[in-house]
Amino acid sequence: MTKKTLKTSEILNIYNVLNSAKYTKMDDADKIKAWKICRKLKPIATKFDEDSKDAAEKMKPADNFDEKFQKAQEYERLTNEHKPTIDIMTTAEYDEFIKTLKAYNKTVGDAVKEFAEKEVKIEFEPLTEEAFGKMISSNEWTMAQVTTLGDFICE
C-alpha cells in the first residue's frame, strides 16, 4: 500500500482523467487496482464538485442573474454575427453585467480556493509501470494527462 497526501484540486484532476480511462489492454488484476484507486478518489472529487456548485449558487449576485447571463450570451452571439443587439440588452447593460460577472467569479473562486487547497491523505495499492503502460496504450491521452496520473498511481 502507498500513502500520499495531495491537495483536493490535484485529486480532482487525477480523478477526472482516471474516471474517463479505458482499461482494455490491462490485465484483470490491474483493472481492479485502477478501479479501486478511482473509487477512493470519487468521494473527494464529488464533494468538491458539490461544494463548488453550492458556493456558485448561493453567491449569485441577484435573483435574475441566470436570466441576465443568458441575455449576455445572446448579446455576444449576435455581436459576433454582426447583428443588432438592442432587443437583447444595451452595450452599457452588457458592460455592467460583465463587471458583475467578473466580481461573482472572483468571489466564487475565493470561496472554493480553500476547498481546492485542502490536503487529503489517500492510501491505495499503486500500479506497476507495466500496468500503467498498458493503461496508456488503452487511452489517447496528452502528455499532461499521462504525467498527472503517472506521478500518482505508479510505484
Z-matrix of the N, CA and C atoms (Angstrom, degrees):
N
C 1 1.455
C 2 1.527 1 109.43
N 3 1.299 2 115.11 1 145.41
C 4 1.454 3 122.74 2 177.48
C 5 1.516 4 108.64 3 -116.10
N 6 1.320 5 116.73 4 142.39
C 7 1.463 6 122.06 5 174.77
C 8 1.515 7 107.66 6 -116.64
N 9 1.328 8 115.51 7 129.83
C 10 1.461 9 120.87 8 177.93
C 11 1.519 10 108.74 9 -133.63
N 12 1.320 11 115.08 10 147.96
C 13 1.452 12 121.49 11 174.53
C 14 1.514 13 107.63 12 -114.74
N 15 1.316 14 115.60 13 122.78
C 16 1.456 15 121.80 14 -177.13
C 17 1.517 16 110.63 15 -133.90
N 18 1.325 17 115.60 16 156.81
C 19 1.459 18 120.77 17 171.78
C 20 1.521 19 108.51 18 -72.94
N 21 1.303 20 115.63 19 151.02
C 22 1.462 21 120.46 20 179.36
C 23 1.518 22 111.00 21 -57.22
N 24 1.327 23 118.22 22 -38.83
C 25 1.469 24 121.03 23 179.57
C 26 1.533 25 111.20 24 -61.75
N 27 1.335 26 117.37 25 -36.85
C 28 1.463 27 120.69 26 177.34
C 29 1.522 28 110.63 27 -68.09
N 30 1.318 29 115.98 28 -41.36
C 31 1.463 30 120.91 29 177.96
C 32 1.524 31 110.09 30 -61.56
N 33 1.314 32 116.50 31 -40.95
C 34 1.463 33 120.77 32 179.00
C 35 1.526 34 110.65 33 -61.08
N 36 1.314 35 117.51 34 -44.67
C 37 1.469 36 120.88 35 178.05
C 38 1.520 37 111.47 36 -61.81
N 39 1.314 38 115.96 37 -46.66
C 40 1.470 39 120.70 38 179.97
C 41 1.526 40 110.08 39 -62.59
N 42 1.315 41 116.56 40 -46.11
C 43 1.459 42 120.52 41 -179.61
C 44 1.528 43 111.45 42 -59.58
N 45 1.323 44 116.92 43 -45.02
C 46 1.465 45 120.01 44 -178.24
C 47 1.528 46 111.87 45 -61.04
N 48 1.320 47 117.25 46 -41.01
C 49 1.468 48 120.35 47 178.16
C 50 1.527 49 109.75 48 -69.85
N 51 1.312 50 117.06 49 -48.44
C 52 1.459 51 121.59 50 -176.73
C 53 1.525 52 112.13 51 -66.31
N 54 1.314 53 117.12 52 -37.13
C 55 1.460 54 120.92 53 -178.26
C 56 1.535 55 111.98 54 -66.94
N 57 1.316 56 116.86 55 -29.36
C 58 1.465 57 119.55 56 179.61
C 59 1.529 58 112.39 57 -95.21
N 60 1.333 59 116.72 58 3.43
C 61 1.467 60 121.28 59 -176.88
C 62 1.523 61 111.81 60 -71.57
N 63 1.329 62 113.60 61 151.68
C 64 1.462 63 121.43 62 172.36
C 65 1.524 64 106.63 63 -104.00
N 66 1.312 65 116.28 64 144.77
C 67 1.468 66 121.44 65 -176.86
C 68 1.534 67 111.72 66 -115.11
N 69 1.303 68 117.61 67 18.98
C 70 1.467 69 122.02 68 -169.04
C 71 1.520 70 115.06 69 -55.87
N 72 1.310 71 119.74 70 -36.34
C 73 1.463 72 121.78 71 -175.46
C 74 1.526 73 113.19 72 -95.74
N 75 1.309 74 116.99 73 3.99
C 76 1.466 75 121.43 74 -177.65
C 77 1.527 76 110.86 75 -89.91
N 78 1.320 77 115.48 76 153.90
C 79 1.462 78 121.22 77 172.43
C 80 1.526 79 108.40 78 -69.33
N 81 1.328 80 116.24 79 154.41
C 82 1.466 81 120.91 80 -177.08
C 83 1.525 82 112.65 81 -56.68
N 84 1.320 83 117.67 82 -43.64
C 85 1.474 84 120.68 83 -178.64
C 86 1.528 85 110.64 84 -62.41
N 87 1.331 86 117.39 85 -37.86
C 88 1.456 87 121.07 86 178.96
C 89 1.528 88 111.79 87 -73.30
N 90 1.318 89 116.51 88 -33.64
C 91 1.466 90 120.32 89 174.91
C 92 1.531 91 109.56 90 -59.89
N 93 1.314 92 115.90 91 -42.55
C 94 1.464 93 120.72 92 -179.85
C 95 1.524 94 110.33 93 -65.36
N 96 1.333 95 117.46 94 -42.79
C 97 1.469 96 120.80 95 177.37
C 98 1.524 97 110.63 96 -58.84
N 99 1.331 98 116.39 97 -46.87
C 100 1.470 99 120.88 98 -179.21
C 101 1.523 100 110.41 99 -62.62
N 102 1.320 101 116.70 100 -43.02
C 103 1.460 102 121.03 101 179.13
C 104 1.531 103 110.86 102 -62.52
N 105 1.340 104 116.76 103 -40.89
C 106 1.475 105 120.46 104 179.40
C 107 1.528 106 111.24 105 -65.46
N 108 1.329 107 117.16 106 -38.00
C 109 1.467 108 119.87 107 176.75
C 110 1.524 109 108.96 108 -62.28
N 111 1.300 110 116.72 109 -46.93
C 112 1.463 111 121.82 110 179.51
C 113 1.529 112 110.83 111 -59.44
N 114 1.319 113 115.79 112 -42.29
C 115 1.468 114 121.37 113 179.97
C 116 1.528 115 111.73 114 -62.40
N 117 1.350 116 117.45 115 -34.60
C 118 1.464 117 120.74 116 178.77
C 119 1.524 118 111.44 117 -72.22
N 120 1.327 119 116.95 118 -29.91
C 121 1.465 120 121.33 119 -178.78
C 122 1.528 121 112.94 120 -82.33
N 123 1.319 122 116.14 121 -26.84
C 124 1.467 123 121.04 122 -173.19
C 125 1.532 124 114.29 123 -55.93
N 126 1.331 125 120.29 124 -47.90
C 127 1.472 126 118.40 125 -178.20
C 128 1.534 127 112.81 126 -61.40
N 129 1.310 128 116.81 127 -33.97
C 130 1.469 129 120.79 128 -180.00
C 131 1.527 130 109.37 129 -70.03
N 132 1.336 131 116.36 130 -46.13
C 133 1.461 132 120.98 131 179.18
C 134 1.525 133 111.07 132 -64.20
N 135 1.324 134 116.47 133 -42.04
C 136 1.464 135 121.08 134 179.68
C 137 1.524 136 110.97 135 -64.04
N 138 1.321 137 117.28 136 -43.79
C 139 1.475 138 121.34 137 179.27
C 140 1.526 139 110.75 138 -62.50
N 141 1.331 140 117.00 139 -43.20
C 142 1.462 141 120.35 140 178.80
C 143 1.529 142 110.29 141 -62.12
N 144 1.326 143 116.33 142 -43.80
C 145 1.462 144 120.77 143 179.32
C 146 1.530 145 110.93 144 -62.18
N 147 1.326 146 116.84 145 -45.12
C 148 1.468 147 121.32 146 178.99
C 149 1.528 148 111.10 147 -63.19
N 150 1.336 149 117.01 148 -44.81
C 151 1.462 150 120.95 149 179.21
C 152 1.528 151 111.46 150 -62.90
N 153 1.325 152 116.71 151 -39.86
C 154 1.466 153 121.28 152 179.22
C 155 1.525 154 110.78 153 -64.96
N 156 1.319 155 116.32 154 -44.71
C 157 1.467 156 120.28 155 178.75
C 158 1.520 157 110.77 156 -64.44
N 159 1.325 158 116.77 157 -40.41
C 160 1.456 159 121.38 158 178.39
C 161 1.523 160 110.85 159 -62.54
N 162 1.323 161 116.82 160 -45.58
C 163 1.465 162 120.76 161 178.61
C 164 1.524 163 110.21 162 -62.35
N 165 1.319 164 117.66 163 -44.15
C 166 1.461 165 121.50 164 -179.43
C 167 1.527 166 111.28 165 -62.02
N 168 1.310 167 116.39 166 -39.86
C 169 1.464 168 120.43 167 -179.13
C 170 1.538 169 111.49 168 -70.69
N 171 1.318 170 116.13 169 -45.20
C 172 1.466 171 119.78 170 -175.26
C 173 1.517 172 113.44 171 -74.28
N 174 1.306 173 117.86 172 -20.10
C 175 1.463 174 120.41 173 -176.73
C 176 1.521 175 113.60 174 -100.72
N 177 1.328 176 117.03 175 9.45
C 178 1.463 177 119.29 176 177.27
C 179 1.522 178 109.00 177 -58.53
N 180 1.323 179 116.77 178 136.18
C 181 1.457 180 120.04 179 -173.67
C 182 1.536 181 115.60 180 -72.32
N 183 1.324 182 118.72 181 -21.78
C 184 1.461 183 120.29 182 -178.19
C 185 1.519 184 109.92 183 -153.46
N 186 1.344 185 114.50 184 159.87
C 187 1.463 186 119.32 185 179.78
C 188 1.527 187 111.88 186 -62.60
N 189 1.316 188 117.24 187 -32.12
C 190 1.459 189 120.51 188 -177.31
C 191 1.529 190 112.65 189 -97.28
N 192 1.319 191 117.39 190 22.67
C 193 1.461 192 122.17 191 -177.00
C 194 1.528 193 111.69 192 -60.50
N 195 1.331 194 117.77 193 -45.99
C 196 1.468 195 121.00 194 -178.62
C 197 1.530 196 110.78 195 -62.26
N 198 1.319 197 116.12 196 -40.31
C 199 1.466 198 120.88 197 178.48
C 200 1.538 199 110.25 198 -63.89
N 201 1.317 200 117.02 199 -45.08
C 202 1.467 201 120.59 200 178.65
C 203 1.531 202 110.87 201 -65.10
N 204 1.320 203 116.21 202 -36.08
C 205 1.463 204 120.40 203 178.30
C 206 1.529 205 110.11 204 -62.12
N 207 1.323 206 116.54 205 -45.23
C 208 1.460 207 120.48 206 179.02
C 209 1.527 208 111.05 207 -63.92
N 210 1.319 209 116.54 208 -40.12
C 211 1.468 210 120.08 209 177.62
C 212 1.534 211 110.65 210 -63.77
N 213 1.315 212 116.79 211 -40.12
C 214 1.469 213 120.52 212 178.99
C 215 1.522 214 110.39 213 -64.32
N 216 1.324 215 117.22 214 -39.83
C 217 1.471 216 120.46 215 177.19
C 218 1.530 217 110.40 216 -63.81
N 219 1.312 218 116.45 217 -42.59
C 220 1.468 219 120.71 218 178.31
C 221 1.529 220 110.14 219 -64.93
N 222 1.318 221 116.88 220 -41.42
C 223 1.467 222 122.60 221 176.63
C 224 1.535 223 109.69 222 -56.94
N 225 1.343 224 116.69 223 -46.88
C 226 1.469 225 120.78 224 179.58
C 227 1.528 226 111.41 225 -63.66
N 228 1.321 227 116.78 226 -41.52
C 229 1.462 228 120.77 227 179.44
C 230 1.524 229 110.33 228 -61.57
N 231 1.335 230 116.48 229 -47.89
C 232 1.469 231 120.42 230 -179.53
C 233 1.528 232 111.15 231 -65.30
N 234 1.316 233 116.83 232 -38.31
C 235 1.463 234 120.74 233 178.10
C 236 1.526 235 110.21 234 -62.34
N 237 1.317 236 116.72 235 -44.04
C 238 1.471 237 121.11 236 179.09
C 239 1.525 238 112.18 237 -64.53
N 240 1.318 239 116.34 238 -28.97
C 241 1.470 240 121.27 239 178.72
C 242 1.527 241 111.53 240 -90.78
N 243 1.340 242 116.83 241 3.58
C 244 1.470 243 123.59 242 -179.86
C 245 1.528 244 111.85 243 57.42
N 246 1.321 245 115.42 244 44.12
C 247 1.461 246 122.12 245 178.30
C 248 1.524 247 108.66 246 -112.60
N 249 1.338 248 117.08 247 160.20
C 250 1.478 249 119.79 248 179.15
C 251 1.526 250 111.92 249 -63.00
N 252 1.333 251 115.77 250 141.60
C 253 1.468 252 121.44 251 -177.41
C 254 1.525 253 112.97 252 -117.52
N 255 1.303 254 118.07 253 -2.86
C 256 1.472 255 121.83 254 -171.98
C 257 1.528 256 112.33 255 -60.22
N 258 1.342 257 118.14 256 -29.70
C 259 1.474 258 120.63 257 179.14
C 260 1.530 259 111.66 258 -71.31
N 261 1.321 260 117.19 259 -22.79
C 262 1.461 261 121.47 260 -178.29
C 263 1.528 262 110.06 261 -87.17
N 264 1.333 263 115.72 262 -60.14
C 265 1.465 264 122.25 263 177.73
C 266 1.521 265 107.90 264 -166.63
N 267 1.306 266 116.04 265 159.48
C 268 1.458 267 119.90 266 177.96
C 269 1.523 268 109.27 267 -81.42
N 270 1.309 269 115.72 268 166.19
C 271 1.462 270 120.44 269 177.62
C 272 1.531 271 110.14 270 -61.89
N 273 1.310 272 116.89 271 -38.93
C 274 1.469 273 120.80 272 179.13
C 275 1.530 274 110.69 273 -64.85
N 276 1.321 275 117.24 274 -41.83
C 277 1.467 276 120.78 275 178.03
C 278 1.532 277 110.32 276 -64.30
N 279 1.315 278 115.87 277 -41.52
C 280 1.462 279 120.66 278 178.28
C 281 1.525 280 110.24 279 -61.83
N 282 1.320 281 116.59 280 -49.36
C 283 1.468 282 120.90 281 -179.72
C 284 1.527 283 111.40 282 -59.33
N 285 1.328 284 116.71 283 -40.64
C 286 1.464 285 121.13 284 179.01
C 287 1.528 286 110.34 285 -65.57
N 288 1.330 287 116.46 286 -41.25
C 289 1.461 288 119.42 287 178.63
C 290 1.526 289 110.87 288 -64.27
N 291 1.309 290 117.62 289 -40.42
C 292 1.467 291 120.89 290 -179.90
C 293 1.528 292 110.14 291 -61.97
N 294 1.317 293 118.04 292 -38.87
C 295 1.471 294 120.95 293 175.42
C 296 1.525 295 110.30 294 -62.38
N 297 1.330 296 116.56 295 -44.03
C 298 1.465 297 121.53 296 178.20
C 299 1.521 298 110.60 297 -63.00
N 300 1.329 299 116.69 298 -42.58
C 301 1.458 300 121.82 299 -179.57
C 302 1.526 301 111.20 300 -63.22
N 303 1.321 302 117.45 301 -43.29
C 304 1.469 303 120.98 302 178.63
C 305 1.527 304 110.86 303 -62.46
N 306 1.316 305 117.00 304 -42.86
C 307 1.465 306 120.72 305 179.06
C 308 1.526 307 110.48 306 -64.90
N 309 1.318 308 116.49 307 -41.57
C 310 1.469 309 121.96 308 177.81
C 311 1.524 310 110.88 309 -61.36
N 312 1.329 311 116.34 310 -48.53
C 313 1.466 312 120.21 311 -179.89
C 314 1.520 313 111.55 312 -60.56
N 315 1.325 314 117.21 313 -38.21
C 316 1.472 315 120.76 314 178.26
C 317 1.524 316 110.19 315 -65.75
N 318 1.324 317 116.80 316 -44.10
C 319 1.461 318 121.21 317 -179.86
C 320 1.528 319 110.94 318 -61.33
N 321 1.321 320 116.90 319 -46.66
C 322 1.462 321 120.88 320 179.13
C 323 1.526 322 109.86 321 -64.63
N 324 1.319 323 116.95 322 -42.89
C 325 1.460 324 121.02 323 178.24
C 326 1.519 325 112.13 324 -59.21
N 327 1.326 326 115.95 325 -43.01
C 328 1.467 327 120.23 326 178.05
C 329 1.527 328 110.88 327 -64.10
N 330 1.334 329 116.26 328 -38.56
C 331 1.467 330 120.53 329 -178.16
C 332 1.528 331 111.39 330 -67.13
N 333 1.322 332 118.08 331 -43.08
C 334 1.458 333 120.17 332 -176.13
C 335 1.530 334 112.40 333 -84.69
N 336 1.316 335 117.01 334 -10.92
C 337 1.471 336 120.57 335 179.41
C 338 1.534 337 110.68 336 -58.52
N 339 1.316 338 115.91 337 -39.77
C 340 1.471 339 120.53 338 178.87
C 341 1.528 340 110.67 339 -60.76
N 342 1.353 341 116.00 340 -43.38
C 343 1.465 342 119.89 341 178.10
C 344 1.528 343 110.21 342 -63.55
N 345 1.337 344 115.88 343 -44.33
C 346 1.465 345 121.28 344 -174.86
C 347 1.522 346 112.34 345 -64.78
N 348 1.326 347 117.07 346 -32.14
C 349 1.461 348 120.57 347 -176.73
C 350 1.527 349 113.89 348 -91.90
N 351 1.324 350 116.35 349 -4.76
C 352 1.462 351 119.94 350 179.00
C 353 1.525 352 109.73 351 -64.16
N 354 1.325 353 116.28 352 131.60
C 355 1.455 354 120.76 353 -179.65
C 356 1.522 355 110.48 354 -87.73
N 357 1.321 356 114.66 355 138.20
C 358 1.453 357 122.12 356 -177.29
C 359 1.523 358 108.23 357 -129.45
N 360 1.335 359 115.71 358 137.70
C 361 1.468 360 120.33 359 177.26
C 362 1.524 361 108.90 360 -94.05
N 363 1.323 362 114.31 361 132.78
C 364 1.463 363 121.52 362 -179.47
C 365 1.528 364 108.35 363 -124.92
N 366 1.315 365 115.77 364 135.01
C 367 1.463 366 121.10 365 176.11
C 368 1.526 367 107.61 366 -121.04
N 369 1.337 368 116.02 367 129.01
C 370 1.450 369 120.46 368 -177.14
C 371 1.528 370 110.38 369 -159.36
N 372 1.314 371 114.75 370 165.97
C 373 1.458 372 120.70 371 175.58
C 374 1.529 373 107.75 372 -92.27
N 375 1.337 374 118.21 373 115.87
C 376 1.471 375 120.65 374 -175.67
C 377 1.523 376 112.75 375 -73.64
N 378 1.313 377 115.44 376 162.67
C 379 1.459 378 121.69 377 174.53
C 380 1.522 379 109.29 378 -86.34
N 381 1.305 380 116.04 379 153.43
C 382 1.458 381 120.24 380 172.56
C 383 1.533 382 107.71 381 -76.22
N 384 1.318 383 116.41 382 164.74
C 385 1.462 384 119.73 383 176.83
C 386 1.526 385 110.54 384 -62.21
N 387 1.327 386 116.27 385 -36.67
C 388 1.462 387 120.31 386 178.52
C 389 1.529 388 110.77 387 -62.21
N 390 1.324 389 116.81 388 -45.95
C 391 1.463 390 121.06 389 179.97
C 392 1.527 391 110.13 390 -64.32
N 393 1.327 392 116.04 391 -40.84
C 394 1.463 393 119.47 392 178.53
C 395 1.532 394 110.33 393 -64.82
N 396 1.321 395 116.90 394 -38.20
C 397 1.463 396 120.74 395 176.07
C 398 1.522 397 111.72 396 -59.25
N 399 1.328 398 116.15 397 -40.40
C 400 1.466 399 120.43 398 177.59
C 401 1.527 400 110.93 399 -67.36
N 402 1.333 401 115.88 400 -35.17
C 403 1.466 402 119.55 401 176.87
C 404 1.530 403 109.59 402 -65.62
N 405 1.313 404 116.63 403 -42.97
C 406 1.466 405 120.61 404 178.08
C 407 1.528 406 109.92 405 -59.86
N 408 1.335 407 116.54 406 -42.65
C 409 1.471 408 120.96 407 179.55
C 410 1.525 409 112.21 408 -64.57
N 411 1.314 410 117.08 409 -24.46
C 412 1.460 411 121.82 410 -179.44
C 413 1.530 412 112.50 411 -82.21
N 414 1.330 413 116.86 412 -10.66
C 415 1.468 414 121.42 413 -172.95
C 416 1.524 415 111.08 414 -130.14
N 417 1.300 416 115.90 415 158.90
C 418 1.463 417 122.02 416 174.73
C 419 1.530 418 107.95 417 -107.67
N 420 1.318 419 115.53 418 77.35
C 421 1.452 420 121.64 419 -176.12
C 422 1.515 421 112.29 420 -97.46
N 423 1.325 422 114.68 421 155.71
C 424 1.455 423 120.79 422 170.44
C 425 1.526 424 107.97 423 -79.21
N 426 1.320 425 116.28 424 165.78
C 427 1.470 426 119.71 425 177.95
C 428 1.532 427 109.95 426 -62.64
N 429 1.325 428 117.38 427 -34.61
C 430 1.471 429 120.72 428 178.43
C 431 1.530 430 110.65 429 -61.76
N 432 1.312 431 117.13 430 -41.70
C 433 1.466 432 120.59 431 178.97
C 434 1.524 433 110.86 432 -67.01
N 435 1.319 434 116.67 433 -41.74
C 436 1.464 435 120.87 434 178.88
C 437 1.523 436 109.80 435 -61.96
N 438 1.314 437 117.09 436 -44.83
C 439 1.460 438 121.57 437 -180.00
C 440 1.523 439 111.12 438 -64.54
N 441 1.329 440 116.27 439 -43.56
C 442 1.471 441 120.85 440 178.94
C 443 1.511 442 110.91 441 -55.37
N 444 1.326 443 116.58 442 -47.91
C 445 1.465 444 120.83 443 -179.05
C 446 1.530 445 112.05 444 -74.69
N 447 1.306 446 115.81 445 -46.58
C 448 1.474 447 120.47 446 -174.23
C 449 1.508 448 113.04 447 -58.85
N 450 1.332 449 116.42 448 -40.17
C 451 1.462 450 120.32 449 179.62
C 452 1.536 451 111.43 450 -66.68
N 453 1.313 452 116.18 451 -20.88
C 454 1.461 453 119.78 452 -176.37
C 455 1.524 454 113.74 453 -101.14
N 456 1.330 455 118.26 454 -49.23
C 457 1.467 456 118.96 455 -167.90
C 458 1.514 457 115.71 456 -95.86
N 459 1.323 458 118.36 457 -5.29
C 460 1.471 459 119.50 458 -179.66
C 461 1.523 460 111.89 459 -93.10
N 462 1.330 461 115.05 460 154.12
C 463 1.467 462 121.41 461 178.29
C 464 1.516 463 109.75 462 -66.28
